[in-house]
Amino acid sequence: MRIETAAYIAIDRAKTLQEEPACGHNRWHPDIEPVAEVEPGQVVGLETRDAFDGFISPATTAADLQNANLGVVHPLTGPVYVKGAQPGDVLEVTLVEVEPQPFGFTVQVPGFGFLRNDFTQPYIVRWTIENGFATSDDLPGVRIPGAPFMGVIGLAPSHELLQQINQREAALAERGGVVLLPQAKDAVPAQAGIASTAMRTIAPHETGGNLDIKQLTKGTTIRFPVFTPGGLFSVGDAHFAQGDGEACGTAVEMGATCYCSFKILKGLAAQHNIREIQFYREDYYTTPEMAAPKRFFATTGQSYARDGTAYSEDATLAARNALLNMIDHLVSERGYTRQQAYAICSVAVDLKISELVDVPNFVVSAFLPLDIFV
């Protein structure tokens, strides 16, 4: 249902972003021209493409994923210039609605995802989205309730912040860190001055970006520190549903239409040294039964490897163990394949840090809501 807006950015989902570059971008840079201007308090509507820019359809097979181009991830719609927003301000963005498209997918792409060293083969779940649920013949017996949100949502960096981020991530790459540095190939916009230095959309940063926070459903207000005039707001990578952690690298991915409104808090970021994203709401972000499942099964993980090696205060290892233990449970007690179980973890299982103080072992718990099974 179309909501009344001050500006509405429509796209042709039959085209890729590269075929319709005037509507958006797939890199972050302060020199990208806005596609609309709005006043604070006005509502804007933005139609968005899925994270893989239309590459995946109901006919796509797992073998096709070998040809997926991660260079086009994520196509964003925007930016929107919010009049009056200036560096040092906080821009509040309230999510008014996120309207799903009828097709979704969850994929495992070799070399990508939290358990990428354990899952090296491509896999796909093709979802039908209707009546508030996602179902798939690829995952029989599972019905995922919707809680739509935008996986990528953020503002543009300033030139100074962009340089800082590029420098620190280049240094991280030199130390052996896994980083996606600027890449001009497949960049939109393609102008050399932008494409060669613009940030990729895969990682979140001070300006927001690929946050993948499942609580950012309609009704949530997000606070962004503003780094460049107008804020330059963009969205994309809509998710119909996701587990906290998005373990395999994808949720129930979809195209969507995002409606949001804006409010400027003058000087608040500068006054209170706000450098990261904040968000709040007044009610449950989804139904109470899913926000805090009445019925669940949980596994735990701690900071030691399965070969018996102990690691001090390692939350990453504890999270891996919790997920691997949940996958073992779904395979042994519910009969799913390991790749099916990994997909269920990504779209429905919530990772939570249970304790960080009982050295040397942290505890991470993985919560599986049982009401997804039909």
KEKE-3310 file (N, C-alpha, C; in steps of 0.2 Angstrom, whole numbers, plus 5000, padded with zeros to 4 digits):
npx = (5004:5003:5011:5008:5020:5033:5043:5047:5056:5057:5061:5067:5065:5068:5079:5097:5107:5118:5112:5103:5109:5106:5097:5103:5117:5132:5142:5150:5152:5155:5153:5143:5129:5114:5097:5086:5078:5073:5062:5065:5054:5046:5040:5049:5049:5057:5061:5069:5082:5087:5100:5110:5108:5098:5103:5099:5085:5069:5072:5086:5100:5110:5122:5123:5127:5141:5145:5141:5143:5151:5155:5145:5137:5132:5117:5111:5097:5096:5107:5097:5095:5094:5087:5095:5102:5118:5136:5140:5128:5114:5105:5089:5081:5066:5058:5045:5038:5041:5040:5038:5044:5038:5047:5060:5077:5089:5106:5122:5137:5153:5167:5162:5153:5150:5154:5163:5174:5170:5159:5159:5153:5142:5125:5107:5092:5075:5063:5045:5036:5022:5007:5013:5023:5037:5040:5047:5051:5063:5067:5058:5045:5047:5042:5044:5041:5038:5048:5051:5065:5078:5094:5105:5108:5111:5122:5132:5150:5161:5174:5185:5183:5181:5194:5201:5195:5198:5212:5214:5208:5216:5228:5224:5222:5235:5240:5235:5221:5204:5197:5188:5193:5193:5186:5186:5181:5165:5159:5146:5142:5153:5163:5180:5186:5177:5174:5187:5190:5179:5170:5167:5151:5150:5154:5149:5150:5155:5145:5134:5127:5130:5122:5113:5104:5092:5082:5078:5065:5049:5044:5055:5067:5082:5097:5109:5125:5130:5140:5142:5136:5118:5117:5115:5107:5104:5097:5096:5097:5086:5079:5068:5067:5078:5090:5098:5114:5115:5121:5126:5129:5118:5101:5084:5083:5078:5069:5062:5051:5055:5049:5052:5055:5062:5072:5081:5093:5100:5117:5120:5128:5141:5141:5139:5148:5145:5148:5144:5131:5115:5099:5081:5065:5047:5040:5037:5049:5045:5032:5028:5029:5040:5049:5054:5055:5043:5044:5058:5074:5090:5108:5125:5141:5159:5175:5185:5193:5187:5196:5202:5210:5213:5207:5209:5196:5188:5176:5172:5176:5168:5155:5156:5156:5144:5135:5139:5136:5122:5119:5123:5113:5101:5103:5105:5093:5082:5083:5088:5099:5117:5119:5106:5103:5112:5107:5095:5099:5104:5093:5084:5090:5095:5110:5117:5127:5131:5139:5154:5164:5169:5183:5194:5184:5172:5154:5143:5126:5115:5099:5085:5070:5056:5043:5044:5043:5033)
npy = (4994:5011:5024:5041:5052:5064:5063:5051:5037:5028:5012:5002:4985:4976:4979:4980:4989:4995:4997:5007:5019:5031:5031:5026:5019:5009:5010:5020:5037:5054:5063:5058:5062:5068:5060:5065:5078:5082:5090:5091:5080:5076:5062:5050:5038:5024:5013:4997:4986:4969:4961:4955:4962:4958:4946:4933:4922:4914:4903:4901:4891:4881:4879:4890:4900:4900:4909:4921:4939:4947:4960:4969:4970:4980:4985:5001:5012:5030:5044:5053:5070:5078:5093:5105:5097:5095:5093:5086:5087:5076:5064:5059:5044:5038:5022:5020:5011:4995:4987:4971:4962:4948:4937:4929:4925:4914:4912:4902:4907:4901:4905:4915:4922:4917:4904:4900:4893:4880:4877:4875:4874:4879:4885:4886:4893:4896:4907:4909:4923:4928:4933:4937:4927:4917:4904:4888:4876:4871:4870:4861:4860:4871:4888:4904:4918:4935:4950:4963:4972:4985:4979:4987:5003:5020:5034:5046:5046:5060:5068:5068:5058:5047:5045:5042:5030:5022:5022:5015:5003:4998:4997:4987:4976:4974:4969:4956:4955:4952:4961:4972:4982:4998:4996:4999:4992:4987:4997:5009:5025:5026:5035:5039:5047:5045:5031:5025:5027:5026:5018:5001:4992:4982:4981:4988:5005:5020:5028:5020:5009:4993:4986:4976:4974:4966:4972:4984:4986:4992:5007:5008:5020:5027:5034:5044:5050:5064:5068:5074:5088:5088:5075:5064:5051:5033:5017:4999:4981:4974:4964:4950:4942:4938:4930:4935:4939:4933:4921:4914:4923:4928:4933:4931:4936:4950:4961:4977:4990:5005:5016:5031:5044:5060:5068:5082:5083:5096:5099:5088:5077:5082:5089:5078:5069:5058:5045:5033:5022:5024:5017:5017:5012:5011:5000:4982:4975:4966:4953:4948:4935:4931:4940:4938:4922:4911:4897:4888:4881:4880:4881:4881:4889:4889:4896:4887:4877:4863:4854:4854:4864:4878:4895:4911:4921:4923:4928:4926:4913:4906:4909:4903:4890:4889:4890:4879:4868:4870:4868:4854:4849:4852:4844:4831:4829:4834:4831:4838:4843:4848:4860:4865:4866:4876:4887:4889:4893:4905:4913:4912:4909:4916:4923:4926:4935:4927:4928:4937:4937:4927:4922:4909:4907:4913:4913:4910:4909:4901:4903:4895:4898:4888:4889:4891:4879:4869)
npz = (5000:4995:5003:5008:5003:5004:4995:4983:4978:4964:4957:4943:4945:4936:4930:4933:4946:4939:4927:4929:4936:4940:4951:4963:4972:4975:4983:4997:4998:5000:4989:4981:4971:4978:4976:4980:4989:5006:5019:5036:5046:5035:5025:5016:5002:4997:4985:4984:4978:4980:4990:4981:4969:4960:4954:4959:4957:4957:4949:4951:4954:4966:4960:4952:4960:4961:4952:4957:4959:4970:4970:4966:4977:4990:4981:4984:4987:4985:4987:5000:5003:5018:5022:5031:5040:5047:5049:5065:5070:5075:5066:5066:5061:5058:5055:5046:5038:5031:5016:5010:4995:4985:4983:4991:4997:5004:5004:5004:5001:4994:5004:5010:5025:5042:5046:5036:5034:5037:5029:5013:5001:4989:4992:4992:4998:4992:4995:4997:5000:5009:5016:5029:5032:5028:5017:5011:4999:4999:5013:5021:5032:5039:5044:5043:5053:5048:5050:5044:5039:5036:5030:5026:5030:5031:5032:5022:5023:5029:5019:5027:5037:5028:5023:5035:5038:5027:5028:5041:5038:5028:5035:5043:5034:5030:5042:5041:5042:5038:5026:5015:5004:4995:4979:4962:4951:4946:4953:4957:4959:4944:4942:4942:4952:4963:4963:4965:4979:4987:5000:5002:5004:5012:5025:5041:5048:5056:5051:5050:5039:5034:5045:5049:5060:5068:5075:5069:5064:5058:5066:5074:5079:5073:5077:5069:5069:5060:5047:5035:5025:5024:5027:5018:5016:5014:5009:5008:5004:5010:5023:5026:5037:5051:5060:5075:5072:5059:5053:5041:5032:5024:5026:5026:5011:5001:4990:4993:4999:5007:5019:5028:5040:5045:5058:5065:5077:5083:5084:5093:5092:5092:5104:5113:5110:5101:5091:5085:5080:5087:5094:5096:5103:5107:5109:5107:5095:5086:5085:5102:5105:5096:5098:5111:5113:5119:5118:5116:5110:5116:5113:5119:5118:5121:5125:5119:5108:5097:5097:5109:5113:5123:5123:5128:5134:5122:5112:5099:5096:5105:5100:5088:5092:5099:5088:5079:5088:5088:5075:5074:5083:5075:5064:5070:5078:5071:5058:5047:5034:5035:5028:5027:5040:5044:5037:5043:5055:5052:5048:5059:5071:5087:5092:5108:5119:5134:5145:5150:5159:5167:5167:5160:5150:5140:5137:5125:5119:5109:5102:5097:5091:5093:5088:5074:5067:5058)
capx = (5000:5007:5010:5009:5027:5036:5048:5047:5061:5055:5066:5065:5068:5070:5086:5102:5109:5122:5108:5099:5113:5103:5093:5107:5124:5134:5148:5149:5156:5152:5152:5138:5124:5107:5092:5080:5079:5067:5063:5064:5047:5043:5041:5052:5048:5063:5061:5076:5084:5090:5107:5114:5106:5093:5106:5096:5078:5066:5075:5093:5102:5116:5128:5124:5130:5148:5146:5139:5148:5151:5157:5139:5134:5124:5114:5107:5093:5098:5106:5092:5098:5089:5088:5097:5107:5125:5141:5140:5121:5112:5099:5085:5077:5061:5056:5038:5036:5046:5035:5042:5043:5035:5052:5066:5082:5095:5112:5128:5142:5159:5172:5158:5149:5154:5157:5165:5179:5166:5154:5163:5149:5136:5118:5102:5085:5071:5057:5039:5034:5015:5003:5017:5027:5041:5041:5051:5051:5070:5067:5052:5043:5049:5038:5047:5037:5041:5049:5055:5070:5083:5100:5110:5104:5116:5123:5138:5155:5164:5180:5190:5181:5182:5201:5203:5192:5202:5219:5214:5207:5222:5233:5222:5223:5242:5241:5232:5214:5199:5195:5186:5196:5190:5187:5183:5177:5158:5157:5141:5144:5159:5168:5186:5187:5173:5175:5193:5191:5173:5170:5162:5145:5149:5155:5146:5155:5152:5139:5129:5129:5128:5121:5110:5101:5085:5077:5077:5059:5045:5043:5061:5070:5089:5101:5115:5129:5130:5147:5142:5129:5112:5117:5115:5104:5103:5095:5096:5098:5081:5078:5061:5068:5085:5093:5104:5121:5115:5127:5129:5130:5112:5095:5079:5085:5072:5068:5057:5050:5056:5047:5055:5055:5068:5072:5087:5095:5106:5123:5120:5134:5147:5140:5140:5154:5142:5152:5142:5124:5110:5092:5076:5058:5043:5036:5041:5051:5041:5027:5031:5031:5046:5054:5056:5051:5040:5046:5065:5079:5097:5114:5130:5148:5164:5181:5190:5192:5185:5202:5204:5214:5209:5209:5207:5191:5187:5169:5171:5176:5162:5150:5156:5154:5137:5132:5141:5132:5115:5119:5123:5106:5096:5105:5104:5087:5077:5084:5090:5106:5120:5118:5099:5103:5116:5102:5090:5103:5105:5087:5080:5093:5098:5116:5117:5133:5128:5143:5160:5168:5171:5189:5195:5179:5166:5148:5138:5121:5111:5092:5081:5063:5052:5037:5045:5042:5026)
capy = (5000:5017:5029:5048:5054:5071:5061:5044:5035:5022:5009:4996:4980:4972:4982:4981:4996:4998:4999:5012:5021:5038:5030:5024:5018:5003:5012:5026:5042:5061:5066:5055:5067:5065:5059:5069:5082:5083:5094:5087:5078:5073:5055:5048:5031:5021:5006:4994:4980:4964:4962:4953:4966:4954:4940:4927:4922:4907:4898:4900:4884:4882:4879:4896:4904:4901:4915:4927:4944:4951:4967:4973:4970:4980:4991:5005:5018:5036:5047:5058:5075:5081:5100:5108:5093:5097:5089:5088:5085:5069:5063:5053:5041:5033:5018:5020:5004:4991:4983:4966:4959:4942:4932:4930:4919:4913:4908:4901:4908:4899:4910:4921:4919:4916:4898:4899:4887:4874:4877:4877:4872:4884:4882:4891:4892:4900:4908:4913:4928:4930:4933:4938:4922:4915:4896:4886:4869:4869:4869:4858:4860:4878:4893:4910:4924:4941:4956:4966:4978:4986:4977:4992:5009:5024:5041:5046:5049:5066:5066:5066:5051:5042:5044:5038:5023:5018:5021:5010:4996:4996:4994:4980:4971:4973:4964:4950:4956:4951:4968:4973:4988:5001:4993:5003:4988:4986:5002:5013:5028:5023:5040:5037:5051:5042:5023:5022:5028:5025:5013:4996:4992:4975:4982:4994:5010:5025:5031:5015:5005:4986:4985:4970:4974:4964:4976:4990:4986:4998:5010:5010:5026:5026:5040:5043:5056:5067:5069:5078:5092:5084:5068:5059:5045:5028:5011:4994:4975:4972:4957:4949:4939:4936:4928:4939:4936:4932:4917:4912:4929:4931:4932:4930:4942:4952:4968:4980:4998:5007:5022:5033:5051:5062:5073:5084:5085:5101:5099:5083:5072:5086:5090:5072:5064:5053:5043:5027:5022:5022:5017:5016:5011:5011:4993:4976:4976:4961:4950:4946:4928:4930:4945:4934:4916:4907:4890:4888:4876:4883:4877:4885:4888:4892:4899:4882:4873:4856:4849:4854:4870:4883:4902:4916:4927:4923:4928:4923:4906:4904:4910:4898:4883:4888:4888:4872:4864:4871:4864:4847:4848:4852:4838:4824:4828:4836:4827:4842:4842:4853:4866:4867:4869:4883:4892:4890:4897:4912:4916:4912:4908:4922:4923:4931:4934:4926:4930:4939:4939:4921:4920:4911:4905:4917:4909:4912:4905:4901:4902:4893:4898:4882:4890:4891:4872:4867)
capz = (5000:4994:5009:5006:5004:5001:4989:4982:4973:4961:4953:4939:4947:4930:4928:4939:4947:4934:4921:4932:4941:4943:4957:4968:4972:4979:4987:5001:4996:5001:4983:4977:4971:4981:4972:4982:4995:5010:5025:5042:5047:5029:5024:5010:5001:4993:4982:4984:4976:4984:4991:4975:4963:4955:4951:4961:4956:4959:4945:4952:4958:4970:4956:4949:4965:4959:4947:4960:4959:4977:4969:4966:4984:4990:4978:4988:4984:4988:4994:5001:5006:5023:5023:5038:5043:5046:5053:5072:5072:5075:5061:5068:5056:5060:5050:5045:5035:5026:5012:5006:4989:4986:4983:4995:4996:5008:5001:5006:4995:4996:5006:5014:5030:5049:5047:5029:5033:5038:5024:5008:4995:4988:4994:4991:5000:4989:4999:4995:5005:5008:5023:5034:5033:5022:5017:5005:4998:5001:5020:5023:5040:5043:5042:5046:5053:5045:5054:5039:5041:5031:5032:5025:5031:5034:5029:5019:5027:5026:5016:5032:5039:5023:5023:5041:5038:5022:5031:5046:5036:5024:5040:5046:5029:5030:5048:5040:5044:5032:5024:5008:5003:4989:4972:4957:4947:4947:4957:4955:4952:4941:4941:4945:4958:4968:4963:4968:4986:4990:5005:5001:5008:5016:5032:5044:5050:5061:5048:5049:5033:5034:5052:5050:5066:5066:5079:5066:5061:5058:5073:5077:5077:5073:5078:5066:5069:5054:5045:5029:5024:5022:5029:5013:5018:5009:5011:5004:5008:5015:5026:5028:5044:5052:5067:5078:5070:5052:5053:5035:5028:5022:5030:5021:5008:4997:4988:4997:4999:5014:5021:5034:5041:5048:5063:5066:5084:5082:5088:5098:5091:5094:5111:5117:5107:5098:5085:5083:5079:5093:5091:5102:5101:5113:5110:5104:5088:5082:5090:5108:5105:5093:5102:5117:5112:5124:5117:5112:5112:5115:5113:5121:5116:5126:5122:5118:5102:5098:5098:5116:5114:5126:5121:5134:5133:5115:5111:5092:5096:5109:5095:5083:5095:5100:5081:5077:5092:5086:5068:5076:5085:5070:5060:5073:5081:5067:5052:5042:5032:5038:5025:5029:5047:5044:5034:5048:5060:5049:5047:5064:5078:5090:5096:5113:5124:5140:5150:5148:5165:5170:5163:5153:5145:5138:5135:5120:5118:5102:5104:5092:5092:5091:5084:5067:5065:5057)
cpx = (5004:5006:5012:5016:5028:5040:5047:5052:5059:5061:5063:5068:5070:5077:5091:5104:5113:5118:5104:5103:5111:5099:5097:5114:5126:5141:5146:5154:5152:5150:5147:5132:5117:5102:5086:5082:5072:5068:5062:5056:5043:5045:5044:5050:5054:5062:5068:5076:5087:5097:5112:5112:5102:5097:5102:5088:5076:5069:5083:5094:5108:5122:5129:5127:5138:5150:5143:5145:5147:5153:5151:5135:5136:5122:5109:5103:5095:5104:5100:5096:5092:5091:5090:5101:5114:5130:5140:5133:5120:5105:5095:5081:5072:5058:5048:5035:5041:5041:5039:5040:5041:5040:5058:5071:5087:5100:5118:5133:5149:5164:5168:5154:5153:5157:5160:5170:5176:5162:5157:5159:5144:5129:5113:5095:5081:5065:5051:5037:5027:5012:5007:5022:5031:5042:5044:5051:5059:5071:5060:5051:5045:5045:5041:5043:5041:5042:5054:5059:5075:5090:5105:5106:5110:5117:5130:5144:5158:5171:5185:5189:5183:5190:5203:5201:5197:5209:5219:5213:5212:5227:5231:5223:5231:5244:5238:5224:5210:5196:5193:5188:5192:5191:5183:5179:5170:5155:5151:5141:5151:5164:5174:5187:5183:5175:5181:5194:5185:5173:5165:5156:5145:5150:5151:5152:5152:5146:5134:5131:5126:5127:5118:5107:5094:5080:5075:5070:5055:5043:5049:5064:5078:5092:5108:5119:5130:5137:5148:5136:5124:5112:5118:5113:5102:5101:5096:5096:5092:5080:5071:5061:5075:5086:5098:5111:5121:5121:5130:5130:5124:5106:5090:5079:5079:5073:5062:5056:5050:5053:5050:5054:5061:5067:5079:5088:5101:5111:5124:5126:5140:5146:5142:5145:5150:5145:5149:5134:5120:5103:5087:5069:5054:5039:5040:5043:5047:5036:5031:5033:5038:5051:5058:5053:5049:5043:5053:5069:5086:5103:5119:5137:5153:5170:5187:5188:5190:5190:5205:5208:5210:5212:5205:5202:5190:5180:5168:5171:5170:5156:5150:5154:5147:5133:5133:5137:5125:5114:5119:5116:5101:5097:5102:5096:5081:5078:5086:5097:5110:5119:5111:5099:5107:5111:5097:5093:5103:5099:5083:5083:5096:5104:5116:5123:5130:5132:5150:5165:5171:5177:5191:5190:5173:5160:5144:5133:5117:5104:5088:5074:5059:5046:5038:5044:5035:5025)
cpy = (5006:5022:5036:5050:5061:5069:5054:5042:5028:5019:5004:4990:4975:4973:4981:4988:4999:5000:5005:5016:5028:5037:5028:5023:5011:5004:5018:5031:5049:5064:5063:5060:5064:5065:5062:5073:5083:5087:5089:5086:5075:5066:5054:5040:5029:5014:5003:4988:4975:4965:4960:4956:4962:4948:4934:4928:4915:4902:4897:4894:4886:4882:4886:4901:4905:4907:4921:4932:4948:4958:4972:4973:4976:4986:4995:5010:5024:5039:5052:5063:5078:5088:5102:5103:5095:5093:5091:5087:5078:5069:5057:5051:5037:5029:5018:5014:5001:4986:4977:4965:4952:4936:4934:4924:4920:4909:4907:4901:4906:4905:4916:4918:4918:4910:4896:4894:4880:4872:4880:4876:4877:4880:4888:4889:4898:4901:4911:4917:4930:4929:4933:4932:4920:4907:4894:4878:4866:4868:4867:4859:4866:4883:4899:4916:4930:4946:4960:4972:4979:4984:4983:4999:5014:5031:5041:5049:5056:5063:5064:5059:5046:5040:5040:5031:5019:5017:5015:5003:4994:4993:4988:4975:4969:4968:4957:4950:4955:4958:4968:4980:4991:4997:4996:4998:4987:4992:5007:5019:5026:5029:5039:5041:5048:5034:5021:5023:5027:5018:5007:4995:4986:4977:4988:4999:5015:5028:5026:5010:4998:4983:4978:4969:4972:4968:4982:4989:4992:5000:5011:5016:5025:5033:5039:5050:5058:5070:5074:5082:5088:5077:5063:5052:5040:5022:5006:4987:4973:4965:4956:4946:4938:4934:4933:4936:4935:4927:4916:4917:4932:4929:4930:4937:4944:4959:4971:4988:5000:5014:5025:5041:5053:5068:5075:5086:5089:5100:5093:5079:5076:5087:5084:5067:5058:5051:5036:5027:5020:5021:5015:5015:5011:5004:4988:4977:4971:4958:4948:4939:4926:4935:4941:4927:4913:4900:4891:4883:4880:4879:4883:4884:4892:4893:4893:4879:4866:4851:4850:4860:4875:4890:4906:4921:4928:4922:4925:4916:4903:4904:4904:4891:4883:4887:4881:4867:4864:4867:4856:4845:4847:4846:4831:4823:4830:4834:4832:4841:4848:4860:4869:4870:4875:4888:4894:4894:4904:4916:4917:4911:4914:4920:4928:4929:4933:4928:4932:4940:4933:4918:4913:4910:4910:4912:4913:4907:4906:4899:4900:4893:4892:4883:4891:4884:4871:4860)
cpz = (5000:5000:5006:5008:5001:4995:4989:4976:4970:4957:4948:4941:4942:4928:4935:4940:4942:4928:4923:4937:4944:4949:4963:4968:4976:4982:4992:5000:4997:4994:4978:4977:4974:4975:4974:4988:4999:5016:5031:5044:5041:5028:5017:5009:4996:4991:4982:4981:4981:4985:4985:4969:4958:4952:4953:4960:4958:4955:4947:4956:4962:4966:4953:4954:4964:4955:4950:4961:4965:4976:4968:4972:4987:4986:4983:4984:4988:4984:4994:5005:5011:5024:5030:5042:5042:5051:5060:5075:5072:5070:5064:5062:5059:5054:5051:5043:5031:5023:5008:4999:4990:4986:4987:4994:5002:5005:5005:5001:4998:4998:5009:5019:5037:5049:5040:5029:5034:5033:5018:5001:4995:4990:4994:4994:4996:4992:4995:5001:5004:5015:5029:5036:5027:5023:5011:5005:4999:5008:5022:5030:5043:5040:5046:5047:5051:5051:5050:5042:5035:5033:5032:5026:5034:5030:5026:5024:5025:5023:5021:5035:5034:5023:5029:5041:5033:5025:5036:5044:5031:5029:5042:5041:5029:5036:5047:5041:5037:5031:5017:5007:4996:4983:4967:4953:4950:4952:4954:4961:4951:4940:4945:4951:4964:4969:4967:4975:4990:4994:5002:5006:5012:5023:5035:5047:5055:5058:5047:5044:5035:5041:5053:5057:5065:5070:5075:5061:5061:5065:5076:5075:5078:5073:5074:5067:5061:5052:5039:5028:5021:5024:5024:5015:5013:5012:5006:5008:5012:5017:5028:5036:5044:5059:5069:5076:5062:5049:5046:5030:5024:5026:5025:5017:5003:4995:4992:4996:5006:5014:5028:5034:5045:5053:5064:5073:5083:5087:5093:5098:5093:5101:5116:5114:5104:5091:5082:5083:5086:5090:5097:5099:5108:5114:5107:5097:5083:5087:5096:5108:5101:5096:5108:5117:5118:5124:5113:5114:5111:5116:5116:5118:5121:5122:5122:5112:5103:5098:5105:5118:5117:5124:5126:5131:5125:5113:5104:5092:5100:5104:5090:5086:5096:5093:5079:5081:5090:5079:5070:5079:5080:5065:5064:5076:5077:5060:5046:5040:5035:5035:5026:5036:5048:5042:5040:5054:5058:5049:5054:5071:5080:5094:5102:5118:5131:5146:5148:5154:5169:5166:5165:5148:5145:5137:5130:5119:5112:5104:5098:5094:5089:5087:5076:5063:5064:5055)
residu = (MET:ARG:ILE:GLU:THR:ALA:ALA:TYR:ILE:ALA:ILE:ASP:ARG:ALA:LYS:THR:LEU:GLN:GLU:GLU:PRO:ALA:CYS:GLY:HIS:ASN:ARG:TRP:HIS:PRO:ASP:ILE:GLU:PRO:VAL:ALA:GLU:VAL:GLU:PRO:GLY:GLN:VAL:VAL:GLY:LEU:GLU:THR:ARG:ASP:ALA:PHE:ASP:GLY:PHE:ILE:SER:PRO:ALA:THR:THR:ALA:ALA:ASP:LEU:GLN:ASN:ALA:ASN:LEU:GLY:VAL:VAL:HIS:PRO:LEU:THR:GLY:PRO:VAL:TYR:VAL:LYS:GLY:ALA:GLN:PRO:GLY:ASP:VAL:LEU:GLU:VAL:THR:LEU:VAL:GLU:VAL:GLU:PRO:GLN:PRO:PHE:GLY:PHE:THR:VAL:GLN:VAL:PRO:GLY:PHE:GLY:PHE:LEU:ARG:ASN:ASP:PHE:THR:GLN:PRO:TYR:ILE:VAL:ARG:TRP:THR:ILE:GLU:ASN:GLY:PHE:ALA:THR:SER:ASP:ASP:LEU:PRO:GLY:VAL:ARG:ILE:PRO:GLY:ALA:PRO:PHE:MET:GLY:VAL:ILE:GLY:LEU:ALA:PRO:SER:HIS:GLU:LEU:LEU:GLN:GLN:ILE:ASN:GLN:ARG:GLU:ALA:ALA:LEU:ALA:GLU:ARG:GLY:GLY:VAL:VAL:LEU:LEU:PRO:GLN:ALA:LYS:ASP:ALA:VAL:PRO:ALA:GLN:ALA:GLY:ILE:ALA:SER:THR:ALA:MET:ARG:THR:ILE:ALA:PRO:HIS:GLU:THR:GLY:GLY:ASN:LEU:ASP:ILE:LYS:GLN:LEU:THR:LYS:GLY:THR:THR:ILE:ARG:PHE:PRO:VAL:PHE:THR:PRO:GLY:GLY:LEU:PHE:SER:VAL:GLY:ASP:ALA:HIS:PHE:ALA:GLN:GLY:ASP:GLY:GLU:ALA:CYS:GLY:THR:ALA:VAL:GLU:MET:GLY:ALA:THR:CYS:TYR:CYS:SER:PHE:LYS:ILE:LEU:LYS:GLY:LEU:ALA:ALA:GLN:HIS:ASN:ILE:ARG:GLU:ILE:GLN:PHE:TYR:ARG:GLU:ASP:TYR:TYR:THR:THR:PRO:GLU:MET:ALA:ALA:PRO:LYS:ARG:PHE:PHE:ALA:THR:THR:GLY:GLN:SER:TYR:ALA:ARG:ASP:GLY:THR:ALA:TYR:SER:GLU:ASP:ALA:THR:LEU:ALA:ALA:ARG:ASN:ALA:LEU:LEU:ASN:MET:ILE:ASP:HIS:LEU:VAL:SER:GLU:ARG:GLY:TYR:THR:ARG:GLN:GLN:ALA:TYR:ALA:ILE:CYS:SER:VAL:ALA:VAL:ASP:LEU:LYS:ILE:SER:GLU:LEU:VAL:ASP:VAL:PRO:ASN:PHE:VAL:VAL:SER:ALA:PHE:LEU:PRO:LEU:ASP:ILE:PHE:VAL)
# end
